[in-house]
Each structure stands twice: as structure tokens, then as C-alpha cells.
Amino acid sequence: MMTNMPHEPQIAETQLTYHEKNTTYTYTVISTVAFLIGVPEHIFQNKYESPLLETYNTLKYNKNACIIRNLCMVRTAIIRNFKKINREMTHHFKLLSSIGEYIPTTCLTELSNCGIRIVKQKQRLSQYIIDINKHISDRINNCKNLFPLWLEWNYLRDIFIMPNGLKEEGTKAAAATYYASINHYPYQIYLNWVFFQKDGNILYHDKKFVTLLYRWHEDAFTDFNKVSNVDTTIKNNIYDFLKNSGQTVIVVDCENSDPYDLCATLNNLEDYLRDKISKIMLFDDAHTSVAWQLLSQHTDIPIERIEVPRLKYDKSLVDTHLTAGVCREFYANHVDSFVIVASDSDYWSVISTLREAHFLVMVEHEKCSGKLKEALEQNDIFYCYIDDFYSGMGKDIKLTVMLAEMKRYLADHINLNVTDMMDELFRTTRAVMSDTEKHQFYQKYVKSLSLVIEEDGTVSIQIKGK
């Protein structure tokens, strides 16, 4: 739970045009947060605001998201109009559902349709906030899967939970904090956040929101390619390169490149740019990531994977095969342009000698030497960093690879056949059971078997139903 902390340095909001904002930063996290806390629909429809309409149109069909949104909207309405609502309830004996000028009654209806009954007879207004806080606390974890795996869920969950919100003194303290700095709350919507005067709109873009979220939990977020993208200059240079080429092939040193960053980079390119690429040649080695074998499932560009065998265990031949492959494509298949994905300076030889061809180089920050970048710049060869592209575009291949490897590992380490187990049980116990008893035993005890994972990672199988 967040508490008051010393003032942190401001994250400045640079004055960017709308187009620059949407090509430099990402808005997926803040758009989901905006929906859940109850930002009005017209904000999503305004192209000059940060939350994305696409996110709104998706989440409005998600039951769990809508429940939290409606609860948060009612909570904010009560806090913002507490005195007026309380007067209507105490002086005019109105129910919460009949005070439409202050309460979004459609939210109450939708919650009722989901089995959440907010309105009760003869209930104090402060108790409504407590009840809503309880519902939010019980249900917010249902929205965990709406956010990426890399985002610390406990940090994010905190912003929906009112501190000490199950007691009246907690609701009063939260209301006092809200009134004291109402203009700092995004769109004047209540959430549990420590606001400082110069922080500005925390839902400005993902990078700002996540950085502040981690900082206020005394943590630091530094993986910025998860919340930002390359600027238009990079994409324009790639566009110009592809536009001016006759036929383009991407050649990849799989030993020297990250498959997830490359997948994200390719998926960040518009369709008309990917259409200019005739194929991707993967020069692979037996010791590289298995992700290269699954890349074809996550791009529509044809892939030719060349697994390069080793003559000596400690000597890779990928670089020589890649060089030969580029020359073959140029002379035999008349490919005039190449995108080389590798940070190794070994490929400068083919770039510098094959002068009739055109080259664009994609590298990684930590792997590329200053000498290679200097040589590329001096020869007017454009290069960019694949680890600068928005990595969210490569999350699907990462999940595919992890699940495939988990399935393979489990198959190698768990060799249990429950039919064989049942036969062994009958043999060793000599228990006589009717077909009905066997079926009921199987349904109750065998089909309910589950894995139990201990703190140290040890796995055991638990028998339920005993």
C-alpha cells in the first residue's frame, strides 16, 4: 500500500504534437487504467487525450473490467458529491438509485445485473463507500490479466484500494485528501495515489505513469522499450531504404541478435513496409535460442532458416555462412538491398566490399561497438537499435516460446499415465470395485489431482477430495 513519501523529482511533460506523442510513447497501460478507474467515455473519444478509444471499445465487453469501472465511478461520485447526496438521503429520504443528478445510476443497474447489489434501505452514505471498497478489494485481482506480465501487479493494485477503506475513519481521510488536491487527480477521479503539484497528468503516457508508479513504491523502472517506441525519424529512414530498394532480404546472425527484439521490430513496421521484404534469412546455430524456430508463427514475412553445423564444438561458422549467403542472394538472386541484423563488426567486410548493394544495419545497444557505428556513419549507412522498438509487439512470441519449452520440459520430467496408475492400484490393493465405483473414484480423486508448488520450487501432486 502506498503511503506518503518525500517529494520526488518531477517528470517533465515535453510539448509534443499529437502525432509525435503517439509514435514516441505507448498508451496501452494508461488506457486500461483510465477505463478501470472510470474515466468518462468522451475522454477516450477525444483524439487529443491520451486514453485510447480502441481500449475502451475492447474493455466495455469485459465483465470483470466493467465491474471495477462501475464501482470506481460510483465511489468517485459519492466522494465528490458527498454533502449533496447525503442531504437528499437524509432530508428527502431518497435512495442512491434515485439521485441521478449526482450518481451514475446506469452503473448501479449494470452492477445489479452482475449480482452486485449496492443500494440498500436505511444505510448511511459512508457505509456505501465501505461496501464499494470491499467489492473492489475482492474483485480487482480479476483484472490482473488485462495488464502485461512485466508490470508489478501489487504496485498497480494499490491505486484501486482506499487506505483503511473498510473503516469510516479511512473513508474520511481519503475524502479529505481528495478535496485538498482534487485538480491533481486525473479527470478528478479518485484513486489511491500520492500527488505532488508538479507531477501533472499521471495518465500522460505509459512511460510517465509506470515510472512514477515504481518510484512511489521506492523502486525504479528502467525497461523503457516496454513503454515507448522509436520516433518517426527511425521509421522514415527504414521506409526510405525499403522504398528505394528493388528487392530486400533481411539476414540475421541468430547468435548475435535477440529474437524477441527482432520480432517486436518487425511487428512495429507497417504492413506496406513489411510487404517490401521478400524474406528473412536466419543463420542459426544449435546453441541459440529456440525462439528462432518459432519466429515464423509471429510474422507474415517468409522465413528461410539455415542451421549452420559446427566442425569444431567451440567454433561457430555462422558469420562465414551469412557472408556467403548475402553474396549468393546478390549475384544469383539479384537482391539489391539487405537489412543485416547483427551487432558484430565481422560483417563490415561484406558491407564494405559489396559496394553495389545497399545495406541497412540493425544492432543492439550493448553488443555494438563504437568502431562499427563509426564506420557505418562515415559510409552513410543507416543503422538503428532493435532494442529501442516497443517490445510489447514481441510479447506473443515470448509467451509462445515459454509455453512450448515448459510443455517439453514437463514431458521429459513427468512420465505419469493415470490409466497405468489405476491398474497398479487394483493390483497392489486387490480392492474389488464395481464399474460405478471405479468411475466415481476416478472422477473424484484422479481427475482432481493438482500440482502444489513449494516456496523453493519443489513440485508435488496433491490428492483432493479426501
Secondary structure, DSSP 4 states (H G I P E B T S, - for coil): -----PPPPP-------HHHHHHHB--HHHHHHHHHHT--HHHHH-TTSSS-HHHHHHHTT-HHHHHHHHHHHHHHHHHHTHHHHHHHHHHS---GGG-TTTS-HHHHHHHHHTT-----TT--HHHHHHHHHHHHHHHGGGGGGGS-TTS-HHHHHHTTSPTTTTSHHHHHHHHHHHHHTGGGSGGG---S----TT---TTS-HHHHHHHHHHTTT-----GGGTB---HHHHHHHHHHHHT-SSEEEEEETTSS-HHHHHHHHHHS-HHHHTTEEEEEEEE-TTS-THHHHGGGG-SS-EEEEE---SBTTB--HHHHHHHHHHHHHHHS---EEEEE---GGGHHHHHH-TTSEEEEEE-TTT--HHHHHHHHHTT--EEEGGGS-GGGGHHHHHHHHHHHHHHHHHHH----HHHHHHHHHHHH-----HHHHHHHIIIIITT-EEEE-TTS-EEEEPP--
